[in-house]
Amino acid sequence: MSTQQRTIAATLDPSALLAGFVVAVGAVLWWGSATYPAEMPAIAPWDFSWIEYLGIVLPLAWYLRGLVLTEPAARPHWLRRTSFLIGIGLIYGAMQTHFVYLSQHMFFLNRLQHLGMHHLGPFLIALAWPGETIGRGMPDVVGRWVRARWIQRVLRVVQTPVVAGVLFVGLVWFWLLPNVHLHAMISPVLYMTMNLSMVIDGLLFWFFILDPRPAPPARHSYPVRLATCILVIFPQILLGSRLTFGMTAMYSYYDLCGRLFPSVSALTDQHLGGLVVWIPSSMMSSVAFMLMMNNIRLQEDRQCGGNSKDDIEFAPGNRVSSHGWTGR
């Protein structure tokens, strides 16, 4: 094949055309948010970011393409597909819609934003276990890059129990240090860094915890992941209770920029934000614990030869009962 023919073939490659379409849509959104921000709908980007947009929309496009390329009988269960789409939608809503403006003017809304970016959105994506489907839909060159040896080494380090747990809790504590939080909210670069770190860390942690497979092929056993999931609850409770019961307002940024609801005092805003840190985030770990316990039960059923005509795909070569669905 000549160089010209290879260029034409690459241009007509469906994955390249899909990427071009995503970039074209992004260009329209960028132009609209920069030129007519007030006229853009609430679901359009408030402050368009190419990094955030492509990081959200490209995996979504690859997942949808991967579904099309998968034989109907082999496609993920509809609950898994729904979980992925809702998770992606939550992260997009927290990072690229007009909710960003709201979260910049009330502390408790900022905590809800981070709950979606760090906990709920990544949790639902990991629960969907979408790697195989995304891999089928992405370009080969991206797949080879993702499977690069150095990336796998980094993943092995950051998804060890101690590192994963410390990062998961430590980043939340770090970005909520009053001085750090102030600088992150007033600096566009630091603000984007904070949000991206929340999403990436959330995905790494929940994919580590919610891996449906026993070890091996999973890197760590169910008991290790169960312990990690439980231990991260206590620092979150401590931080949430500190914010909820504190009698001194610590986040002056929201007074400087103007609160969205002036009738809500700084201390009340902080207390509400503390409840968001305390209760929903701790409940997420409890839900993950129950899902993993169900995975253990299903694994024991498989080892004893259990099966059901209503089984859904668990992982290559394994099947689990839809009566006890865990998203695999």
N, C-alpha and C positions, 0 to 999 in steps of 0.2 A: 504494500500500500504506500502510495506516495505521501509526501509531507502535506500536500494540499488536501488529499483524500482524508488523511488522519485529522486534519483541522476541521474539515466539514463534518466528519463523524463525531468529533468531540462537541461541535456546535449543536448537532442534532441529538446528542445524548439526552434522554429524558431527565436525568438528574441535573444536568447543566441547565436545561430549559426551566426546570422547576426553581433552581436557585436564581436564575435570571428574573423569573416572575416575582419571587419573594423580594429581591432587591428593588424591582420596579415599584412594587407596592410600598416598600419602605421609603423610596424617594418621594412618592406622592404624600405619604404621611409626614415626612420631614418637611417638605415644602409647605404643607398645610399648617402644621404646628408652628412653623417659623413665620408664616405670612398672615394667617388668619386664626390665631390661637383661640380667640373668643367664639368664633363661629364653628369650631370643630366640635363634634359630639363628645359626650362625656367618656366614651370608651376609646376615643382616639388619644394618642400620646399627649400628655401635658408638657413634658420636656423631652423631646425625642432624643433617643440615644441609639446609635447604630449598634453598639456592642450589646445592649440589652435587647433590642429588637431582634437582631439576627440570632442571638443566643436563645431566644424563646421560639421564634417563628420557624427557623430552620429545622430544629428537632421535630416540631409539630408537622411540618411538611414532609419530612423523611418518614415519620411514623405513619402518616396517612398513605404515602406512596408504598411503604412496606406492607400495609394492610391490603392494598390493591394487588400487590405482587404475591401475596400469600394465598394458597389454595383455601377456599371457604371452610373446608373441614379442619384446616390447621390454624385458622385465625384465633387470636386470643379471645377468651370468653368476653361477652359484652360487658360484664362488670369490670373487667380489667381495662377495656377500652374506655369505658365511662370514667373510671378512676384517673386514667392518664389525661383525658381531655379536661376534666375538672381541675386537676392539679396544674396543668399548663395555664388554664384560664385564671386561676388564682394568682399565679406568679405574674402573669401579664397584667392583671388588674392592679396588683400591688406596685408594679414598677413603671407602667407605661400609660396608665389612664389618668383621668383628672383626679382620681383618688390621691395621687401623689401630692397635689396641692393641699388637699385636706389634711393629709398626714404631716405636712410641714407646718401646720398651724394649731395642732392639738397633740399633746404628748400621748394621750391614750389612743388616738387614731394612728400615731406613729407606731405604737406597740401592736396594734391590729395589723398594720402593714407588715411588720416584721414577723408576726405570727403566720401570715400567709406566705411570706418568702422563705422563712427558715423552718417552719414546722409543717403546716397543713399542706401547702402546695407540694414540697418535696416528698412528704409522707405519701401522698396519693400517687405521685409519679412512681416512687419506689414500689408501692403496693401493686401497681400495674405490671411491674417487671418488664419494661418495654424494650430492653436492649436488643433482643434478636430482631424485633420488628423494625426498629430504627435502623439497625445495621443493614437490613435487607433493602431499605429505601434510600440510604445515603450513598453518595459517590464512592467508588472503590478507593480513591486516593485519600478521602477522609477516613474511611475505615482502616486503611493501613496506618495512618497517622495515629488514630486512637489506640491501635494495638501495638504501637511502638514500645520497645522494651523499657525505655526510660519512663514513659508514662505509667506502665504497669508497676515499675519499681516505686514510683511516687505513691500510687494507689495502695500498694502493700504497706507502706509506712503510715499514711494518713488514715488507713482503715484498720489499724491495730486497735485493740480495745482502749488502751490508755490514751493514745493520741486522739482517737476519734471522740472519746468522751470529754477530754480536756478542751479540745477545739470547739465542740458543740456548745459547751457551757461557757467556756472562757471568752469566746467572741461576743456572746451576749453581754457578759459582764463588762468587757473592754469597751464596747461601743456605748455602754450606759454610764461610764465614768463621766461625771458632769463636764469636765473640761474637754474631754475627748468628744463627747456628744455635741457640745457647742461648736467646736471646730468642724466636725463632720457635717453639721447642718448648714453652716455658712459657706463651706467650700464645695463647689460643684464636683471637683475631682474626688475629694474625700467622701462626699455623699454617695457618689456612684460606687466607689471602692467599698464603702460600708454595705451597701445593698447587694452588690455582687458577691461579697464575702459571705453574706447571710445565705444567699441562694446556693452557692457552690458548697458551702459547709453543710447545709441542710441536706442536699442531695447525697453527698458522700456519707453522711451519718446514717440516713434512713436506708440507703441501699445496703450499707453494711449490716444494719440491724434486721431489715426485712428480707434479706436473702432467703428465698424459700428452700434452699437446698441444705442438706446436712453437710458436715465436714468430713472428708472432702466430698464434692468439689468446692464447697464454700471454704473460705480461708479460716473461719473460726466456728467452733461448735455452738450448738444452741445454748447450752448453759452459760458460756462466756458472753454471748450476745444478750441473753436474758439479764445477766448481772450488770452489764454495761447500761442497758436500757433502764434498769431500776436505779442505779447509782446516780445517773444524771438528773433524777427528779429532785434530789435534796438541795443542790446548789440553786436550782431554779426556784424552789420554794423559799429558800433563804433570801434570794434577791427580790422576789415578788413581795414577800412579807415586809422587807425593809422599805420598799417603795410604798406599800399600802399603809403601813402604820407609822411611817416617818412623819414628823411634825414640822419639818423644814423643807420648803420647796427648793429643789436642787437644780432645776432646768430652766435657767433664765432665758434661753433662746426664745421660748414661746411667748414670753412677755415682750421681748424686743421686736419680734416679727408681727405681733398682734394675734391674739387668740381668735379662732373661728367662732367660738361661743363665749363672748365676754362675760356672761353670767356665771360661767364655770371658773372658779378660782384656780390659781396655780396649784394649790395643795390638793384640791379635789381632783384636778386633772391628773396629778401625779398618783393619787390613790387609785383612780380608775385604771391608769396604766399599769400599776402594780398588780391589780387583780388579773389583768390580761397576761402578765408575765407568770403569775402564780398558778392560776387555775387551768386554763386551756392547755398550756404547754405541759403541765404535769399530767393532765388527762391523756395527752397524746402518747406518752410513754406507757401509761396503763393499757391503752388500746393496743399498742405494739406488743406489750407483754402477752396479752390474751391471744393475739394472732400467732405469736411464736409458739405458745403452748398448744394451739390448735395444729400448727405445723408439726410439732413433735408427735402429737397423737396420730396424725395422718401418716407420718413416717413409720411409726410403729405398726399401723394397720397394713401398710404396704409390705413391711418385712414379714408380716404374718400371712401374706397372700390375699389380703382384702381387696375387693374391687367392686365396682358398681357400673351399671349401664349408663348412669348419668354422670360419670366421671368427666372432668374437664382437664385440659392440659396443665401440667405442673411444671415440667421441664422435659427436655428431650429424653424419652425413654421412661418417663414416670407419669403417673396420672393421680389426681386427687379427687375426692368426692365433692360434687357441687353442693351437697347438703351442708358441708362445713367449709364453705368457700373462704379462701384467704387471699384471693387476688392472683393466684398462680395458675 
